[in-house]
Amino acid sequence: MLPVTHGVAHTRLQLLLYTVLLTLVTLMPFLTHMSGLLYLVAALGLNAGFLYYALALKITAREELPMRVFHFSVTYLMWLFAALLVDHYLPMLRGSA
C-alpha cells in the first residue's frame, strides 16, 4: 500500500529506516539480560543480512530485489525466534545431562 500512496522511493527509505529500528529492538532481549550470547550472535548476523538487503534495495533498482527482501524477512523471523528459543532452553538441556 505504501508504494501506491507515497511512491517507491519513499517506501525504500522507510524500509531502510524500519530495518535500522528493528536492529535496535532485536538487541533489547540481550541488553535487558533476557537472552544470552547465542541470541546476540544470531541477531547480529541476521540483522546484518537484513541491513544489507535494505541498503541494496535503497541503492539499486533491480527488479527481483523486493521479493528477495520479502523472502529474507520471513526467514529472518523464523531464525530469530528459533535462536531465542534455543538460547532459552540450551542451559536447561546442559543441566540435565
GILIN-V560683 format. One line per field, one symbol per residue. psi: psi as a letter, one per 30 degrees, with the letter a starting at -180 (. if undefined). A space follows every 50 residues. Layout:
psi = ???
//
This chain:
psi = eefeefleeeeeeeeeeeeeeeeeeffeeefghflaeeeeeeeeeeeeee eeeeeeeeelhkefeeeeeeeeeeeeeeeeeeeeeeeefeeeeeff.
//
